[in-house]
Amino acid sequence: MQRIPIPSKEITQVGYQERSETLEIKFEPGGVYHFFNVPADVFDGLMNAASRFRQRTSGVDAKAISPGYCGWLI
């Protein structure tokens, strides 16, 4: 899965595989979380929100992912 770099203090990369509906998030300390059964529109919303968030704020990072998705640290 290819990841997209994210200019954030907490999240460094985000990847999504539409076929399997798998979202990967790599955090600054080095952990990579996989979230399964994430619809494409949720991923698109996350990326759009992150883009708007970066435009409106500086020095603050979102720290929560919407509940209801299964995630695994690898």
Contact map, one row per residue, 1 for C-alpha under 8 A:
11100000000000111000000000000000000000000000000000000000000000000000000000
11110000000000110000000000000000000000000000000000000000000000000000000000
11111000000011110000000100000000000000000000000000000000000000000000000000
01111100000011100000000000000000000000000000000000000000000000000000000000
00111110000111000000000000000000000000000000000000000000000000000000000000
00011111001111000000000000000000000000000000000000000000000000000000000000
00001111101100000000000000000000000000000000000000000000000000000000000000
00000111111100000000000000000000000000000000000000000000000010000000000000
00000011111100000000000000010000000000000000000000000000000010000000000000
00000001111100000000000000111000000000000000000000000000000010100000000000
00000111111111000000000011110000000000000000000000000000000000000000000000
00001111111111000000000011110000000000000000000000000000000000000000000000
00111100001111100000000011100000000000000000000000000000000000000000000000
00111100001111110000001111000000000000000000000000000000000000000000000000
11110000000011111000001110000000000000000000000000000000000000000000000000
11100000000001111100111100000000000000000010000000000000000000000000000000
10000000000000111111111000000000000000000000000000000000000000000000000000
00000000000000011111110000000000000000110000000000000000000000000000000000
00000000000000001111110000000000000000000000000000000000000000000000000000
00000000000000001111110000000000000110000000000000000000000000000000000000
00000000000000011111111000000000000111110000000000000000000000000000000000
00000000000000011111111100000000011111000000000000000000000000000000000000
00000000000001111000111110000000011101000010000000000000000000000000000000
00100000000001110000011111000001111000000000000000000000000000000000000000
00000000001111100000001111100001110000000000000000000000000000000000000000
00000000001111000000000111110111100000000000000000000000000000000000000000
00000000011110000000000011111111000000000000000000000000000000000000000000
00000000111100000000000001111110000000000000000000000000000000000000000000
00000000010000000000000000111110000000000000000000000000000000000000000000
00000000000000000000000001111111000000000000000000000000000000000000000000
00000000000000000000000001111111100000000000000000000000000000000000000011
00000000000000000000000111100111110000000000000000000000000000000000000011
00000000000000000000000111000011111000000000000000000000000000000000001111
00000000000000000000011110000001111100000000000000000000000000000000011111
00000000000000000000011100000000111111000000000000000000000000000000111100
00000000000000000001111000000000011111000000000000000000000000000000111000
00000000000000000001110000000000001111100000000000000000000000000000110000
00000000000000000000111000000000001111110110000000000000000000000000100000
00000000000000000100100000000000000011111110000000000000000000000000000000
00000000000000000100100000000000000001111111000000000000000000000000000000
00000000000000000000000000000000000000111111100000000000000000000000000000
00000000000000000000000000000000000001111111110000000000000000000000000000
00000000000000010000001000000000000001111111111000000000000000000000000000
00000000000000000000000000000000000000011111111100000000000000000000000000
00000000000000000000000000000000000000001111111110000000000000000000000000
00000000000000000000000000000000000000000111111111000000000000000000000000
00000000000000000000000000000000000000000011111111100000000000000000000000
00000000000000000000000000000000000000000001111111110000000000000000000000
00000000000000000000000000000000000000000000111111111000000000000000000000
00000000000000000000000000000000000000000000011111111100000000000000000000
00000000000000000000000000000000000000000000001111111110000000000000000000
00000000000000000000000000000000000000000000000111111111000000000000000000
00000000000000000000000000000000000000000000000011111111100000000000000000
00000000000000000000000000000000000000000000000001111111110000000000000000
00000000000000000000000000000000000000000000000000111111110000000000000000
00000000000000000000000000000000000000000000000000011111110000000000000000
00000000000000000000000000000000000000000000000000001111111100000000000000
00000000000000000000000000000000000000000000000000000111111100000000000000
00000000000000000000000000000000000000000000000000000000111110000000000000
00000000000000000000000000000000000000000000000000000000111111000000000000
00000001110000000000000000000000000000000000000000000000001111100000000000
00000000000000000000000000000000000000000000000000000000000111110000000000
00000000010000000000000000000000000000000000000000000000000011111000000000
00000000000000000000000000000000000000000000000000000000000001111100000000
00000000000000000000000000000000000000000000000000000000000000111110000000
00000000000000000000000000000000000000000000000000000000000000011111100000
00000000000000000000000000000000000000000000000000000000000000001111100000
00000000000000000000000000000000000000000000000000000000000000000111110000
00000000000000000000000000000000001111000000000000000000000000000111111000
00000000000000000000000000000000011110000000000000000000000000000001111100
00000000000000000000000000000000111100000000000000000000000000000000111110
00000000000000000000000000000000111000000000000000000000000000000000011111
00000000000000000000000000000011110000000000000000000000000000000000001111
00000000000000000000000000000011110000000000000000000000000000000000000111
